[in-house]
Amino acid sequence: MADAPPPNDTAGHRARLRARLLESKGAALADYELLEYLLMLGLPRVDTKPLAKALLKEFGDLRRVLTAKPDELARVKGMGEGGAGALVIARATAQALLAAPLHDAPMLASWQALLDYLRADMAWLVHERVRVLHLDSKNTLMRDEIVSEGSVDQANVHVREIIKRALEIGSSGLILVHNHPSGDPQPSRADIQLTREIVEAGKRLNIAVHDHVIIGANGHTSLRAQGLM
């Protein structure tokens, strides 16, 4: 079924919104207006202001809207594939910009850039995500891989699979990362135990585990910095 045509005054409203966007480079727009404009790209025949406000009501804030998965976005009536696609491509573009510095220098020398990238990707997720960063002998990023998407409070991570993948790629070092949907980045006993198991498995094969970083809405924790690995 085709999208319903927008109200007659939509063209003028969109022109004014576009003018404000370009004049201020986005700084003058409220969160719902940023979402409204993004959604316009995927739903050109729909009045997207009500939809933008509905998304903010459902997820709480702009960050959580942009980090929601497509099936989560689909809970909001009117989204459709066009709307979801517009939000996903906006997030992917932002992630690409944040990831760019990570490829230009040794990872351990680009720590703040790494944290900015991870925080943007993982801090506001409502489920747990585990990723492994694979480094070469110069500590340059080779691969950034998501290895598990879990429920609100757990994700399945297998030591054997992580080490096996490192051997397949030829990684010299690893940085482990996961998020806590609760927002509290403090490590659990299970986090510490898993980290130590991966460290020991890596040692036997000359694969260094440089750190395990936990990301939360309230900050981050480095197990290396806390002396827990």
C-alpha positions as CSV (number, residue, x, y, z in Angstrom):
1,M,0.0,0.0,0.0
2,A,1.4,3.4,-1.0
3,D,2.2,6.0,1.6
4,A,-0.6,8.4,2.2
5,P,0.0,11.9,0.8
6,P,1.2,14.5,3.4
7,P,-0.9,17.5,4.4
8,N,-1.0,20.4,1.9
9,D,1.3,22.6,4.1
10,T,4.0,19.8,4.4
11,A,6.1,21.1,1.4
12,G,6.4,24.6,3.0
13,H,7.2,23.1,6.4
14,R,9.9,20.9,5.0
15,A,11.4,23.8,3.0
16,R,11.6,25.9,6.2
17,L,13.1,22.9,8.1
18,R,15.6,22.3,5.4
19,A,16.6,26.0,5.4
20,R,17.2,25.9,9.2
21,L,19.1,22.7,8.9
22,L,21.5,24.1,6.3
23,E,21.9,27.5,7.9
24,S,22.8,26.1,11.3
25,K,24.4,22.9,10.1
26,G,21.8,21.1,12.3
27,A,22.6,23.0,15.5
28,A,19.3,24.8,15.6
29,L,17.1,21.7,15.3
30,A,15.5,19.9,18.2
31,D,15.9,16.2,18.5
32,Y,12.4,15.5,17.1
33,E,13.2,17.8,14.1
34,L,16.5,15.9,13.4
35,L,14.5,12.7,13.4
36,E,11.7,14.2,11.3
37,Y,14.2,15.2,8.6
38,L,15.9,11.9,8.6
39,L,12.6,10.1,8.3
40,M,11.6,12.4,5.4
41,L,14.4,10.8,3.3
42,G,12.8,7.4,3.7
43,L,9.2,8.4,3.8
44,P,8.9,11.3,1.3
45,R,5.1,11.2,1.2
46,V,4.5,11.0,4.9
47,D,4.2,13.8,7.5
48,T,7.0,12.5,9.7
49,K,6.8,14.9,12.6
50,P,4.3,12.8,14.6
51,L,6.4,9.7,13.8
52,A,9.5,11.3,15.1
53,K,7.8,12.3,18.3
54,A,6.4,8.8,18.7
55,L,9.9,7.3,18.3
56,L,11.2,9.6,21.0
57,K,8.3,8.6,23.3
58,E,8.9,4.9,22.7
59,F,12.7,4.9,23.1
60,G,13.3,7.9,25.5
61,D,15.9,9.9,23.6
62,L,17.6,10.4,20.2
63,R,20.5,8.2,21.1
64,R,18.4,5.2,21.8
65,V,16.3,5.7,18.7
66,L,19.4,5.7,16.5
67,T,20.9,2.6,18.2
68,A,17.6,0.6,18.0
69,K,17.5,-2.4,15.8
70,P,15.1,-2.5,12.8
71,D,12.8,-4.9,14.5
72,E,12.7,-2.7,17.6
73,L,11.9,0.4,15.4
74,A,9.1,-1.6,13.8
75,R,7.2,-1.5,17.0
76,V,6.3,2.1,16.3
77,K,3.3,2.3,13.9
78,G,4.2,3.9,10.6
79,M,7.9,3.2,10.5
80,G,8.1,0.7,7.7
81,E,11.3,-0.3,5.9
82,G,11.8,3.2,4.4
83,G,11.8,4.9,7.8
84,A,13.9,2.3,9.4
85,G,16.4,2.4,6.5
86,A,16.8,6.2,6.9
87,L,17.7,5.8,10.6
88,V,20.0,2.9,10.0
89,I,22.0,4.6,7.3
90,A,22.3,7.7,9.4
91,R,23.8,5.6,12.2
92,A,26.0,3.7,9.9
93,T,27.4,7.0,8.5
94,A,28.1,8.4,11.9
95,Q,29.8,5.1,12.9
96,A,32.0,5.2,9.8
97,L,33.1,8.7,10.6
98,L,34.0,7.7,14.2
99,A,35.8,4.6,13.1
100,A,38.0,6.3,10.5
101,P,40.7,7.4,12.9
102,L,41.0,3.9,14.2
103,H,42.5,2.8,10.9
104,D,45.1,5.5,10.7
105,A,47.2,4.8,13.8
106,P,48.0,2.0,16.3
107,M,44.9,1.2,18.3
108,L,46.6,1.6,21.7
109,A,47.6,5.1,20.6
110,S,44.1,6.0,19.5
111,W,42.3,5.1,22.8
112,Q,40.0,8.1,23.1
113,A,38.9,7.7,19.4
114,L,38.2,4.0,20.2
115,L,36.1,4.9,23.2
116,D,34.1,7.5,21.3
117,Y,33.4,4.9,18.6
118,L,32.4,2.2,21.1
119,R,30.2,4.5,23.1
120,A,28.3,5.7,20.1
121,D,27.7,2.2,19.0
122,M,27.0,0.4,22.2
123,A,26.3,2.6,25.2
124,W,22.5,2.9,24.7
125,L,21.7,-0.6,23.4
126,V,18.9,-2.3,25.3
127,H,20.5,-5.7,24.7
128,E,24.1,-7.0,25.3
129,R,26.5,-6.9,22.4
130,V,30.0,-8.4,22.5
131,R,32.7,-7.5,19.9
132,V,36.3,-8.4,19.4
133,L,38.9,-6.0,17.9
134,H,41.6,-8.0,16.1
135,L,45.0,-6.3,15.9
136,D,48.2,-7.0,14.0
137,S,51.7,-7.1,15.3
138,K,51.8,-3.2,15.1
139,N,48.6,-3.0,17.1
140,T,46.8,-1.7,14.0
141,L,43.1,-2.7,13.6
142,M,42.6,-5.7,11.3
143,R,39.0,-6.6,12.0
144,D,36.2,-5.3,14.2
145,E,33.7,-8.1,14.7
146,I,30.5,-8.5,16.6
147,V,30.6,-12.0,18.1
148,S,27.4,-12.1,20.1
149,E,24.1,-10.3,20.5
150,G,22.4,-11.2,23.7
151,S,19.4,-10.6,25.9
152,V,19.1,-7.8,28.4
153,D,21.4,-9.4,30.9
154,Q,23.6,-12.0,29.1
155,A,25.3,-12.9,25.8
156,N,26.9,-16.2,24.9
157,V,30.7,-15.9,24.4
158,H,32.9,-18.9,23.9
159,V,36.7,-18.7,24.6
160,R,37.4,-21.4,22.0
161,E,35.6,-19.5,19.3
162,I,37.3,-16.2,20.0
163,I,40.8,-17.8,19.9
164,K,39.9,-19.9,16.8
165,R,38.8,-16.7,15.0
166,A,42.0,-14.9,16.0
167,L,44.1,-17.8,14.6
168,E,42.1,-17.7,11.3
169,I,42.7,-14.0,10.9
170,G,46.3,-14.1,12.1
171,S,45.7,-11.7,15.0
172,S,48.6,-10.8,17.2
173,G,46.4,-9.0,19.8
174,L,42.8,-8.6,20.9
175,I,40.7,-6.0,22.6
176,L,37.4,-7.4,24.0
177,V,34.4,-5.1,24.3
178,H,30.9,-5.5,25.6
179,N,28.2,-3.3,26.9
180,H,26.0,-3.3,30.0
181,P,22.4,-2.3,29.1
182,S,21.9,-1.3,32.7
183,G,24.2,1.6,32.1
184,D,26.6,0.6,34.9
185,P,30.0,-0.3,33.3
186,Q,31.4,-2.0,36.4
187,P,32.5,-5.6,35.6
188,S,30.7,-8.6,37.1
189,R,32.5,-11.7,38.4
190,A,31.5,-13.5,35.2
191,D,33.1,-10.7,33.1
192,I,36.4,-11.0,35.0
193,Q,36.4,-14.8,34.9
194,L,35.8,-14.8,31.1
195,T,38.5,-12.3,30.5
196,R,41.0,-14.3,32.5
197,E,40.1,-17.4,30.6
198,I,40.6,-15.7,27.2
199,V,43.9,-14.2,28.4
200,E,45.2,-17.6,29.4
201,A,44.1,-19.2,26.2
202,G,45.7,-16.5,24.2
203,K,49.0,-16.7,26.0
204,R,49.5,-20.3,24.9
205,L,49.2,-19.2,21.3
206,N,51.1,-15.9,21.6
207,I,48.0,-13.9,21.2
208,A,47.9,-10.9,23.5
209,V,44.7,-9.7,25.1
210,H,45.3,-6.0,25.6
211,D,42.1,-5.1,27.4
212,H,38.5,-5.8,28.0
213,V,36.4,-2.7,27.9
214,I,32.9,-2.5,29.3
215,I,30.7,0.3,27.9
216,G,27.6,1.7,29.6
217,A,25.5,4.8,29.4
218,N,27.2,6.0,32.6
219,G,30.7,5.6,31.3
220,H,33.2,2.8,30.6
221,T,35.5,0.5,32.5
222,S,38.9,-0.9,31.4
223,L,39.7,-4.2,33.2
224,R,43.3,-3.6,32.4
225,A,43.3,-0.2,34.1
226,Q,41.6,-1.8,37.1
227,G,44.2,-4.5,37.4
228,L,41.6,-7.3,36.8
229,M,43.4,-9.2,34.0
